[in-house]
Amino acid sequence: MLISKKPNLHHVSSFVVTTSYVWTCLVKYGDAIGEEVGGDESEVFFFPVDARGRLNVLVNPPVPLNYFGNCLGGGMAKLEHKEVVGEEGFVITAETIAEEIKNRVNNKDEFLKGAENWMSMMGTFGVMKTMGVSGSPKFDLPNADFGWGKARKLEVVSMDGEKY
């Protein structure tokens, strides 16, 4: 369906399709249960990206693939509410996420550009509806061995900005 509607879309992956579908469904569900959101209000989707081994503007040569530690960048797709809930919402969200991956994540000049300001910008997102992904099968945390054996338990902690 997506390829037939957007044949020139370059980066269509299971990640793009899955996150677009979930994002669109959650926003439409909010409308269905009566959340009042103006059509011009922003909907934002954040996703982490492994920065190891990736060419970027901040670190040259790139951080080695076997680097142990936090080394994440990110992507951000931003749309108006009415675009996400519209008839073509899934296609528009998929196109937006795919373009973010193509133009920012896979572009060494853009990937970590402005990273020094990311934390100070977070306050601007507090008034917007946001959704994020906190992990990936490629991170493979359940099988990570930090020198003391395989983890027996893994928990992902999340916070709801309205409650904390």
N, C-alpha and C positions, 0 to 999 in steps of 0.2 A: 504494500500500500504506500509506504513512504517513498520508495524508489520510483514508483509510478507517478506520484505527484511532484516529486522533486528529483528528476533524473540527473541534474547537475550537482547534487549534494555529494561532496567528496568524502566526508568522514562519517559513514553510517556504520556504527558498531552495535554490539549487544548493549553496551553501556549507554549509548545515545538513545536507543529505542526504549530500553527499560526505564531509564530515569525520566525520559520525556513522558512516557505513559503514566508513571507514578505521580510525577509533578502535576500533570493535567488532571488526573483523577482526584488527587487531594484537593486541588483548587476548586474543581467542580463540585466535589462533596461539600466543601465549605459553603458554597452557594446553596446547595440542596438542603442543608440543615439550618439555613437562615443567617449565616454570617453576612453582615452588611459591609460590602466592599464596593467602593466606587469603581467604575469602569476604567478610569484613568490612573488609579492607584497602582503602584509597582508591585510586581511579584518577582522575587529574586531566588535563584537557585545557585548554591555554592557546591563545589566539588573539589576534593583534594587531588593533587597530582604528585607522584613520586618524582623528585628533582634529580635523583642520582643518575649519572650517566647522560644527562640531558644537556645539550648545549644551551647556554643562557648568557644574558648580558652581564650578570653579576660575578659569576665564577668562571674563570678561564685558566686552566682547563677545567672541564666539568668535574663535579664530585664523583669519585669512583663508584661503580656499582656495588662494591662490597663495603661501602662506608656504613658504619654502625652509628646510628643516631637519627635525630629528626632532620629531615631534609625534604620538606614539602613545599610545593607551590600550590597554586589553585586556579580554578576557573570560576567565572561568575556569569550566569545568563540572567538578563533582566528584561522583563516584558511588562506591558500594561495588562491589568487583570482581564480586561475585555478580550485581549488577544488569546489568553490562555483558555478562557471558558468558551470561546467562540467555536463555531462548527469545525474550523480547521486548527483548533488549539493544539492537538497532538503534533500535527505537521509543523506548525510554527515553533513549538517548543523544541522539537527535534532539530529543526533547521538552526535555531539559535544556539543550542548546545553544540551542535556539530561545527558551526562557524567559530564559536569560542575556542574549541579544541584546535581547529585549523589555524586561526589567526593569532591566538595567544599562546596556547599550550605547546603547539608544535612549531612556534616561531621563536628562535633563539633570541631575537632582539626584543621580544615582548614578554617572554615567559615570566621572568622575575622582576620586570620593570616596575618600579614604584614600591617594591616590597617593604622598604623602610617606612612607608606611610600606611601600610595595611592596618595596623592596630589602631591608629588614630582615626581611620575612616570607619571603623566598626560602629561608632555611635550613629552614623548617618543611616545605618540599616535598621536601627531599632524601631523606626516608625513604619518600616515596610514589612510586608508579609514575606518571610524567608523560609526556605527549605534547604537542607543540606544533606550530603552523603558523608558518612563518617568512616567509611572503610571501603575496601575492595578485595576481591578474591586474590588479586595480584600481590597484595601486601602480605598474605599468608601468615598472619599473626598466630593462629593456633599451632602451626608447626615450627615457629621460630625457636631456635635453640640459642639462648643467651649464655651458654656455658654451664648451666646447672640443670640441663635436661629440658624436655618438652613440658610446656605449661599444662597444668591439670585443669585450669579454668581460665576463661577469658571474658572480661566484661567491658562493654563499651558504655561510657558514661555520657549522658546527654542532659542538657538543661533547657528548660522552657523559660524564655526571657520574661514572660509575664508572671511567673511564679517565684522567680529568684531575683 
